[in-house]
């Protein structure tokens, strides 16, 4: 699949590639950034709208809590006052005492309350112990039985709120009896404060825009308001966001609802603005991409036409680009290359002559080794005819040595040929120096037939004989040559009992070029062929011995 996509991409025009790449490089980050910004902005706006709704309902519940506490505390004060608690004792009193209590005691006390709280429309005591009444301020308990919310358990020693038939609100509780020793008790008589609903709920219709708010007590709905705009479009508003909050003082639940469509209208508007901005950015990116691709396409088209002319053999065509960018350099370098080709064509005849001369010299280089081998063979035959075994041996050793050394001009040779080369060289050196040193071989008979770089061992052996064994006149020289195969690695060791190498010189042998085909050359070739860790390792004890080791993989 990837290969097919790659092939299709390679086959489209360069202009299309540039447009595609520019759009992808710019559009993908823009899309990611736009998607991220869109989501973050939308979520932020949604959170803000929901927090605003939450804040509104908390403000309403706190305001109601404060107002309700005011009237409940006032009711508790009235219910527990000694003035009102004594009225039940006048139910059986004579008319004069009743008149005096109601007009000069109870009315004065209640009028003082009216003066302090003029917003209260009525304070009423409901008499459950007798028939005594006094205007609207003292009524029989039977007046409450006509209210839809009333039943005996609806009233307790704690304030309770109800909505009456006429729409007014009342907060009601039992009236306490006079103190009996130190225990406060409550009678079936009760006291109620009646309020205009606007005192508590008058400002709730300004809570928000396009909303529905409702206040519910445990037994009935006390207040409900829905914006006129919602009433007109109620069929279209199916999803609502609802928040509730308790009024802790009285157990009311305030419910605030707003349609999702209205709450998130600003969110949708901002979303459309963001999408419009992203679309404009895409259009700008596409326009800039077209402009730049047209500019580059002109240069590439001119270069393509030039290459087609060259392919057809029109080498006299000339092109030049004044710009210093990569395409300008490519165009000018191509022209320089064509100029060089034209020059080379003019020099072709001279080049052919030089090539013939080179081939002739190479033929001579091939003839010289054969001439040397033929001469050595003739020397060997003459030595055998004249009973000169040492001369015969020397000529044979030289023949083997040079044949393996020259190796037909190849840079690699078989491991077995490399061993033949070094043994021939050692035997030649022993003949040259009257067998003044001994040599011991430890060569694995089952070595694999692998190729190694030519002339690895001979420079190492030469170094041991010339610079180690021969200068040591105090003892007979010993040379050790070891080639072993251990776990897929061929280990080579060249060791002598010569004069050794001074420590200050040992540290520079593999880093300083020598005048001949020396140790550094072999070290560098091993690293080049087999990598780091395959170079020479040299250990020497001055005056006693020197050991050189290296390894090559099978």
C-alpha positions in Angstrom: 0.0 0.0 0.0 2.8 2.4 0.9 4.7 1.5 -2.2 1.6 2.3 -4.4 1.1 5.7 -2.7 4.8 6.4 -3.1 4.6 5.4 -6.8 1.5 7.6 -7.4 3.3 10.5 -5.7 6.3 10.1 -7.9 4.2 10.0 -11.0 2.4 13.3 -10.5 3.7 16.6 -11.9 6.2 18.6 -9.8 3.8 21.5 -9.6 1.1 19.2 -8.1 3.7 17.9 -5.7 4.6 21.4 -4.5 0.9 22.3 -4.1 0.2 19.1 -2.3 3.2 19.4 0.0 2.5 23.1 0.8 -1.1 22.4 1.6 -0.3 19.4 3.8 2.5 21.2 5.6 0.4 24.3 6.3 -3.1 22.8 6.5 -2.4 20.0 8.9 -0.9 22.3 11.6 -3.7 24.8 10.9 -6.3 22.1 11.3 -4.9 20.8 14.5 -4.5 24.4 15.9 -8.0 25.4 14.7 -9.6 22.3 16.1 -7.9 22.8 19.5 -8.8 26.5 19.6 -12.4 25.8 18.5 -12.9 23.2 21.2 -11.2 25.3 23.9 -13.2 28.4 23.0 -16.5 26.5 22.8 -15.9 24.8 26.1 -14.8 28.0 27.7 -18.0 29.8 26.5 -20.2 26.9 27.6 -18.6 26.8 31.0 -19.0 30.6 31.3 -22.7 30.5 30.4 -23.3 27.6 32.9 -21.3 29.4 35.6 -23.4 32.5 35.0 -26.6 30.4 35.3 -25.2 28.9 38.5 -24.3 32.3 39.9 -27.8 33.6 39.1 -29.6 30.9 41.0 -27.2 31.1 44.0 -27.9 34.9 44.1 -31.6 34.3 44.1 -31.5 31.6 46.8 -29.2 33.7 49.0 -31.5 36.7 48.6 -34.6 34.7 49.5 -32.8 33.1 52.4 -32.1 36.5 53.8 -35.7 37.7 53.4 -37.2 34.5 54.7 -35.0 34.7 57.8 -36.2 38.2 58.5 -39.9 37.2 58.6 -39.4 33.9 60.3 -37.5 35.6 63.1 -40.2 38.2 63.4 -42.9 35.4 63.5 -40.9 33.5 66.2 -40.6 36.7 68.2 -44.4 37.3 68.0 -45.2 33.7 68.7 -43.1 33.6 71.8 -44.0 37.0 73.2 -45.9 37.0 76.5 -48.4 39.6 75.3 -49.8 37.3 72.6 -49.3 34.1 74.6 -51.7 35.5 77.3 -54.7 36.0 74.9 -56.0 32.4 75.3 -56.6 33.2 79.1 -59.1 35.9 78.0 -61.4 33.5 76.2 -63.4 32.9 79.4 -63.0 36.4 80.8 -65.8 39.0 81.0 -66.4 41.3 78.0 -64.7 44.3 79.7 -61.5 42.4 80.3 -61.6 41.1 76.7 -62.2 44.5 75.4 -59.4 46.0 77.4 -56.9 43.3 76.4 -57.7 43.3 72.7 -57.7 47.1 72.3 -55.1 48.3 74.7 -52.7 45.4 75.0 -52.8 43.2 71.8 -53.6 46.0 69.3 -50.9 48.3 70.7 -48.4 45.5 70.5 -49.3 44.5 67.0 -49.5 48.2 65.8 -45.9 48.6 67.0 -44.9 45.7 64.8 -46.8 47.3 61.8 -44.9 50.5 62.4 -41.6 48.7 62.3 -42.6 46.5 59.3 -45.1 48.5 57.2 -44.7 46.0 54.3 -46.6 43.4 56.3 -50.2 43.3 55.1 -51.7 41.5 58.1 -50.8 39.7 61.3 -53.5 37.3 62.4 -53.9 35.1 65.5 -56.1 32.0 64.9 -58.1 31.1 68.1 -58.5 27.3 68.6 -59.5 27.5 72.3 -62.6 29.7 72.2 -64.9 31.9 70.2 -63.3 35.3 71.0 -62.5 37.3 67.8 -61.3 40.8 67.0 -61.4 42.1 63.4 -58.8 40.5 61.2 -56.2 40.3 64.0 -58.0 37.6 65.9 -59.9 35.0 63.9 -61.2 31.5 64.6 -59.1 28.5 63.5 -62.0 27.5 61.2 -61.0 30.3 58.8 -57.9 28.3 57.9 -59.9 25.2 57.0 -61.1 26.8 53.7 -57.4 27.0 52.5 -56.4 24.2 50.1 -53.1 23.6 51.9 -54.5 23.3 55.4 -54.6 20.1 57.5 -53.8 19.9 61.2 -50.3 18.7 60.7 -49.5 21.5 58.3 -48.8 23.8 61.3 -46.1 23.2 63.9 -44.0 25.0 66.4 -41.7 26.0 63.5 -42.5 28.6 60.8 -44.2 27.2 57.7 -44.9 29.1 54.4 -48.0 28.7 52.3 -49.7 30.5 49.4 -53.3 31.4 50.1 -56.2 31.5 47.7 -56.0 35.2 47.2 -52.3 34.9 46.1 -50.8 36.3 49.3 -48.1 34.5 51.2 -48.3 33.6 54.8 -45.8 32.2 57.3 -47.6 30.5 60.2 -46.7 28.6 63.4 -48.2 27.7 66.8 -48.5 30.3 69.4 -46.8 29.5 72.7 -48.6 29.1 76.0 -47.6 31.3 79.0 -44.5 30.0 80.8 -45.2 27.0 82.9 -42.2 26.8 85.4 -39.3 26.8 83.0 -40.7 24.7 80.1 -42.0 26.5 77.0 -45.1 24.7 75.4 -47.2 25.5 72.4 -51.0 25.5 72.2 -53.2 24.8 69.1 -53.6 28.5 68.7 -51.4 29.8 65.8 -50.2 33.1 64.5 -49.6 34.0 60.8 -48.0 36.9 59.0 -49.4 37.7 55.6 -47.2 39.2 52.9 -47.5 40.5 49.4 -45.6 38.0 47.2 -43.8 40.9 45.5 -41.9 41.5 48.8 -40.1 38.1 48.3 -40.4 37.4 44.6 -40.7 40.9 43.1 -37.2 41.0 41.6 -37.0 37.3 40.4 -38.5 38.2 37.0 -35.2 40.2 36.4 -32.9 37.2 37.1 -31.9 36.5 33.5 -33.0 36.8 29.9 -35.4 34.3 28.4 -35.7 32.1 31.5 -38.2 30.2 33.7 -37.9 30.4 37.5 -39.9 28.6 40.1 -39.9 28.5 43.9 -41.4 25.4 45.5 -42.1 24.7 49.2 -42.3 21.1 50.4 -46.1 21.2 49.8 -46.9 23.7 47.0 -45.5 26.0 44.3 -45.1 29.5 45.8 -43.9 31.3 42.7 -43.5 30.6 39.0 -42.4 33.0 36.2 -41.6 32.3 32.5 -40.4 35.0 30.1 -42.9 36.1 27.4 -40.5 35.2 24.6 -40.4 31.6 25.9 -44.2 31.4 25.9 -44.3 32.4 22.3 -41.7 29.9 21.1 -42.3 27.1 23.6 -42.8 24.5 20.8 -39.3 25.1 19.5 -37.6 24.8 22.9 -37.2 21.1 23.7 -33.9 21.0 25.5 -33.4 23.0 28.7 -30.6 23.6 31.1 -31.8 23.4 34.7 -30.2 24.4 37.9 -31.6 24.1 41.4 -30.6 25.6 44.8 -32.2 25.3 48.2 -33.3 28.1 50.5 -31.8 26.8 53.7 -34.0 28.9 56.1 -37.3 27.3 55.0 -36.6 24.2 52.8 -37.7 25.8 49.6 -36.2 24.7 46.2 -35.5 27.4 43.6 -35.4 26.1 40.1 -34.0 28.1 37.2 -34.3 26.9 33.6 -33.0 28.3 30.3 -33.3 26.8 26.9 -30.0 25.4 25.5 -30.7 27.1 22.2 -30.7 30.5 23.9 -27.9 29.8 26.4 -25.5 28.6 23.8 -26.4 31.1 21.1 -23.2 33.0 21.7 -21.3 29.8 21.7 -22.6 28.9 18.2 -21.9 32.4 17.0 -18.3 32.2 18.2 -18.0 28.8 16.6 -19.1 30.2 13.2 -16.6 33.1 13.6 -13.8 30.6 14.2 -14.8 28.5 11.3 -14.9 31.5 9.1 -11.4 32.6 10.2 -10.1 29.1 9.5 -11.7 29.1 6.0 -10.1 32.5 5.2 -6.7 31.1 6.4 -7.1 28.1 4.1 -7.9 30.4 1.1 -4.9 32.6 1.9 -2.6 29.5 2.2 -3.9 28.1 -1.1 -3.4 31.4 -2.9 0.1 31.8 -1.6 0.8 28.2 -2.5 -0.3 28.8 -6.1 1.9 31.9 -6.3 5.0 30.2 -5.0 4.5 27.0 -7.0 4.1 29.1 -10.2 7.4 30.8 -9.5 9.3 27.6 -8.9 7.5 25.8 -11.8 8.9 28.4 -14.3 12.5 27.6 -13.3 11.9 23.9 -13.3 10.2 23.9 -16.6 13.1 25.9 -18.2 15.6 23.4 -16.7 13.5 20.5 -17.9 13.4 21.9 -21.4 17.1 22.4 -21.4 17.7 18.8 -20.3 15.5 17.6 -23.1 17.5 19.6 -25.6 20.7 18.1 -24.2 19.2 14.6 -24.4 18.5 15.2 -28.1 22.2 16.0 -28.6 21.9 19.8 -28.8 25.0 20.6 -26.7 25.3 24.1 -28.1 22.2 25.3 -26.2 23.0 27.8 -23.5 21.1 28.7 -20.3 21.9 31.0 -17.4 20.1 31.8 -14.1 21.0 35.0 -12.2 19.5 33.8 -8.9 21.9 32.4 -6.3 19.5 29.8 -4.8 19.8 26.0 -5.3 17.9 26.0 -8.6 20.1 28.8 -9.9 23.2 26.9 -8.8 21.9 23.7 -10.4 21.2 25.5 -13.7 24.6 27.2 -13.9 26.4 24.1 -12.8 24.6 22.1 -15.5 25.8 24.7 -18.0 29.3 24.4 -16.7 29.0 20.6 -17.0 28.0 20.9 -20.7 30.9 23.2 -21.3 33.2 20.6 -19.8 31.6 17.9 -21.9 32.2 20.0 -25.0 35.8 20.5 -23.9 36.2 16.8 -23.3 34.8 16.0 -26.7 37.5 18.2 -28.3 40.1 16.4 -26.3 38.8 13.0 -27.0 41.4 12.1 -29.6 44.3 13.0 -27.3 42.6 11.0 -24.5 42.4 7.9 -26.7 46.1 8.1 -27.5 46.9 8.4 -23.8 44.7 5.4 -23.1 46.6 3.3 -25.6 49.9 4.2 -23.9 48.5 3.3 -20.5 47.3 -0.1 -21.8 50.8 -0.7 -23.3 52.4 0.1 -19.9 49.9 -2.3 -18.2 50.9 -5.0 -20.6 54.5 -4.4 -19.7 53.7 -4.7 -16.0 52.2 -8.1 -16.7 55.2 -9.3 -18.7 57.8 -8.3 -16.1 56.6 -10.8 -13.3 56.5 -13.6 -15.9 60.0 -12.8 -17.0 61.2 -12.9 -13.3 59.5 -16.2 -12.7 61.1 -17.7 -15.9 64.6 -16.5 -14.8 64.1 -18.0 -11.3 63.0 -21.3 -12.8 66.1 -21.3 -15.0 68.3 -20.6 -12.0 66.7 -23.5 -10.1 67.3 -25.9 -13.0 71.0 -24.8 -13.4 71.5 -25.2 -9.6 70.1 -28.7 -9.6 72.2 -29.7 -12.6 75.4 -28.3 -10.8 74.4 -29.9 -7.5 73.8 -26.5 -5.7 70.8 -27.3 -3.4 71.0 -23.9 -1.5 70.8 -21.9 -4.8 67.9 -24.1 -5.9 66.1 -23.6 -2.6 66.6 -19.9 -2.7 65.3 -19.6 -6.3 62.2 -21.7 -5.4 61.5 -19.6 -2.3 61.8 -16.4 -4.2 59.5 -17.7 -6.9 56.8 -18.6 -4.3 57.3 -15.3 -2.4 56.9 -13.0 -5.4 54.1 -15.0 -6.9 52.1 -14.7 -3.6 53.2 -11.1 -3.1 52.2 -9.9 -6.6 49.0 -12.0 -6.4 48.1 -11.0 -10.1 47.6 -7.4 -8.9 44.7 -8.3 -6.5 44.3 -6.6 -3.1 43.0 -9.8 -1.5 44.3 -13.3 -1.3 43.4 -16.7 0.2 44.5 -17.2 3.8 46.5 -20.2 2.8 48.4 -18.2 0.2 49.2 -15.5 2.8 50.7 -18.2 5.0 52.7 -19.5 2.1 54.0 -16.0 1.5 55.2 -15.5 5.0 56.8 -18.9 5.4 58.7 -18.3 2.1 59.9 -15.0 3.4 61.0 -16.5 6.7 63.0 -19.2 4.9 64.6 -16.7 2.6 65.7 -14.6 5.7 67.1 -17.7 7.4 69.2 -18.6 4.3 70.4 -15.0 4.0 71.5 -15.0 7.7 73.0 -18.6 7.8 70.1 -19.9 10.0 71.1 -17.6 12.8 67.5 -17.8 14.3 64.9 -20.5 14.8 61.3 -20.3 13.8 58.3 -22.2 15.3 54.9 -22.4 13.7 51.6 -23.2 15.3 49.2 -23.1 12.4 45.7 -24.7 12.6 45.5 -27.4 9.9 41.7 -26.8 9.5 41.7 -23.1 8.7 38.8 -22.0 6.5 39.4 -20.9 2.9 38.7 -17.2 3.3 40.1 -14.2 1.6 42.2 -11.7 3.6 44.0 -8.5 2.6 47.2 -9.2 0.8 50.6 -8.8 2.7 49.3 -8.8 6.3 52.0 -11.1 7.9 55.1 -10.3 5.9 55.6 -6.7 7.2 55.1 -8.0 10.8 57.6 -10.8 10.4 60.1 -8.5 8.7 59.8 -6.0 11.6 60.5 -8.9 14.1 63.5 -10.2 12.2 65.2 -6.9 11.2 64.4 -4.8 14.2 64.1 -7.4 16.9 66.1 -10.7 16.4 69.1 -9.6 14.3 70.2 -6.7 16.5 70.2 -9.0 19.6 73.7 -10.5 19.6 73.6 -12.0 23.1 71.2 -14.9 22.5 70.0 -17.0 19.6 66.9 -15.6 18.0 63.5 -17.3 18.3 60.5 -16.4 16.1 57.0 -17.7 16.8 54.1 -17.6 14.2 50.7 -18.7 15.4 47.4 -18.8 13.3 44.4 -20.4 15.1 40.6 -20.5 14.6 38.7 -19.8 17.8 34.9 -19.4 17.7 34.6 -17.8 14.3 37.7 -15.6 14.6 41.2 -16.2 13.1 43.8 -15.1 15.6 47.3 -14.2 14.4 50.4 -13.9 16.6 54.0 -12.9 15.7 56.4 -13.1 18.6 60.2 -12.8 18.9 62.8 -12.8 21.7 64.6 -9.8 20.3 65.6 -6.4 21.8 62.1 -5.2 22.3 60.6 -1.8 21.7 61.2 1.2 24.0 57.9 2.4 25.7 58.1 5.9 24.2 58.4 4.5 20.7 55.7 1.8 21.2 53.0 4.4 21.7 53.7 6.0 18.3 54.1 2.9 16.1 50.5 2.7 15.0 49.9 6.5 14.7 53.1 7.6 12.8 53.8 6.8 9.2 57.0 4.9 8.7 59.3 5.1 5.7 58.4 1.6 4.4 55.5 -0.8 4.2 55.3 -0.8 8.0 53.1 -1.6 11.0 50.8 1.4 10.6 49.9 0.4 7.1 48.8 -3.0 8.2 46.9 -1.6 11.2 45.0 0.9 9.0 44.1 -1.8 6.4 42.8 -4.1 9.0 40.5 -1.4 10.5 39.4 -0.4 7.0 38.5 -4.0 6.1 37.1 -5.3 9.4 36.2 -2.2 11.5 37.4 -0.9 14.8 38.8 -3.5 17.2 40.5 -5.5 14.4 43.7 -3.5 14.3 47.1 -4.5 15.6 47.9 -5.0 19.3 51.6 -4.6 20.2 53.1 -5.7 23.6 56.8 -5.4 24.2 59.3 -5.9 27.1 62.4 -4.0 26.3 65.5 -6.3 26.1 63.3 -9.5 26.1 60.5 -9.9 23.6 57.9 -8.3 21.3 54.4 -9.8 20.5 52.0 -8.5 17.8 48.5 -9.9 17.6 45.4 -9.2 15.5 42.2 -11.1 14.5 39.9 -11.3 11.5 36.4 -12.7 11.4 35.7 -15.9 9.4 
